[in-house]
């Protein structure tokens, strides 16, 4: 077996810093979140010689089972509606890409930004928000269900690594960033999230607004004629006026320009927001209550696009029908497993013993991909009924 020896001393200069610490010192703005100031992990670990703590978090998330399962979870459209549209995984990758672009440009911690982006949707149950609503209803007497809270259950308890510690043992900064997503209320008592988390939030919204337009046009739920009534779309068409047009590339051009103009507006506006507080550190930026945002004009045009998508895409009868079927399946699976908890996999029976059967069932169902949920429904519910089971 070949052994790769690593000489830590060669990576540390006279000032005893790792290369990644020096790199951050050189490249990041004072208001960024520095790895060397990390509040650490719940189960303390040695620092890695050539990966910063946030790089390791990113890698742990990327290598987790829950992250891989995002490939089988719907974003807006289900697998049987074609193979063009986004899945929860490709959406996550788009968010990470946009967030890293913005984070790098604003001289924030790009590794932390990427870790937060890869984590942001990891707690989504099968069938998107309708799956979430169904589980929330089933668990109403047991604390309810939220995909943002489930993301924390996954990375703090459910995920299994090669180490003895439960979950992924992520840094406090990544965990706090996710906790910030569980309650978005901006009351005056709450500090804003760190800037890296705010950038991920903005990238999430920019990505889904643009790609939902793309996917809905491609699937045929909306038309260009409808879109042209929206100010942000007219603005995008003006911006892209000088672009080379090919037949049938109107959709791609629109989506590209929608992303481009929103990112451009966001980074420029952020720069002006940060101009007078350049020298503050990450915590002081939170203390003064700074929320990064787009210009008011684009923000309001974006809201118009979002209400359009809400009315014409998310509530489209084709999607409502799929959602209803999915919600019914999840609820029936939930009630069947309450009646027959011994049908849970052993791991979740153990969770049931510690946290209660309903919570364990919620976690089991929430971890499923859309396909696995459908298959489990057929094997448990439909087969059970054909054998005369009556549990509902
Ligand atoms: Mg998202």
Boltz pocket constraint, residues with backbone or C-beta under 6 A from the ligand:
constraints:
  - pocket:
      binder: B
      contacts: [[A, 91], [A, 95], [A, 120], [A, 121], [A, 204]]
      max_distance: 6.0
